[in-house]
Amino acid sequence: MATFALKSFTGLRQSPTDQITFVSNVPSSLSRSQRRTSLKVTASRASPKLANRSLRVAVIGGGPAGGAAAETLAQGGIETILIERKMDNCKPCGGAIPLCMVGEFNLPLDIIDRRVTKMKMISPSNIAVDIGRTLKEHEYIGMVRREVLDQYLRERAEKSGATVINGLFLKMDLPENWDSPYVLHYTEYDGKTGATGQKKTMEVDAVIGADGANSRVAKSIGAGDYDYAIAFQERIRIPDDKMTYYEDLAEMYVGDDVSPDFYGWVFPKCDHVAVGTGTVTHKGDIKKFQLATRNRAKDKILGGKIIRVEAHPIPEHPRPRRLSKRVALVGDAAGYVTKCSGEGIYFAAKSGRMCAEAIVEGSQNGKKMIDESDLRKYLEKWDKTYLPTYRVLDVLQKVFYRSNPAREAFVEMCGDEYVQKMTFDSYLYKRVAPGSPLEDLKLAVNTIGSVFRANALRREIEKLNV
């Protein structure tokens, strides 16, 4: 039986300067029960209250993670500064968000371009399986443009009291003492200083790194490297009759031609479709894979015009270190993109909010200094809630994306109604959907059968190629 070695994720470190000590002044002559009720627990260093000011937190990066974090901090009484370089950033992102995010983050429906209720999973041999039969009438996958969503979340943070700066974060000086400030160096672009901007510094008490896969905040704290994928996407404006086909439909293509370790996609937007692919193992061939994705969908996008080309690195697993003293990483900077599906928007916004909530709670709404133990609560909660999902999808990618026969088996499995129900329930609501023991057993048997058929097909193909 094949085994899979899953990477261990660290970052839940106990700072040596934050140790809890237990001090007892209880006479040894007392009984055990008397001693238990008289035990006094104290911290070696209590976080002091801040004099005549609120806690200052800088959020570096203005995507979903940064916007959600800044809004939560500002609402919680924290002096919040958000720094973002590209206010009109159009990240090459499929733009799919789960239904639960719409309600959980109170997103207005007018920023959602399309409500996808049907999907086609298309195998290497172009066998298409329709997905979405189990969706209820009100259920859908939202399709957004990142420049629209990101701007909305930043503006909402600003309305809540955050200061938003159009600037480029350069580096930060680490504090000399446990309660000294972090000194941030950045270039501010205010429209008055031209393209070069103006070099500035600021002092803050804590930093949230939401600055993406190439995070400078992560480098500043020695967070370590990780594997990353290159995502390549073209926005294509297609004729109206073609656009009607994609009105509420998204397509996913799998095969060695479109990606050796991921998938290609055609996702509908307001007046165009986003066509893209990604890879970790063959980054130099990304344009070849993009061309293949376009060719697989050519009849449906015929007559289209490319209006924008985008490329960006996408993390493949959490960083070795996501926390250091009063600095925490969220979103892509932390590595929160799922394998197999490549989902990252919801997890980015959720991690930003969870991190900010830990700061608000630990600082008593901005009244006290925080330390690493406060931020560690965010990591513990995150890992407990979502790390199992990442591990399961990691295994699925290893099993079903390793060869074309395995992908054929994967697409076949996606045609099963029970698989669709479990998949959509888990995706739309970000919870483990309760299953039926009998159906789970059937699924296991069918999955094993699909894998065996895939292996047999792979051996036959290898014989033909000899």
Secondary structure, 3 states (H helix, E strand, C coil): CCCCCCCCCCCCCCCHHHCEEEECCCCCCCCHHHHHHHCEEEECCCCCECCCCCCEEEEECCCHHHHHHHHHHHHCCCEEEEEECCCCCCCCCCCEECHHHHHHCCCCHHHCCEEECEEEEECCCCCEEEECCCCCCCCCEEECCHHHHHHHHHHHHHHCCCEEEEEEEEEEECCCCCCCCEEEEEEECCCCCCCCCEEEEEEECEEEECCCCCCHHHHHCCCCCCCEEEEEEEEEECCHHHHHHCCCEEEEEEECCCEEEEEEEEEECCCCEEEEEEECCCHHHHHHHHHHHHHHCCCCCCCCEEEEEEEEEEECCCCCCCEECCEEECHHHHCCCCCCCCCCHHHHHHHHHHHHHHHHHHCCCCCECCCHHHHHHHHHHHHHHHHHHHHHHHHHHHHHCCCHHHHHHHHHHHCCHHHHHHHHHHHHHCCCCCCCHHHHHHHHHHHHHHHHHHHHHHHHHHHHHC
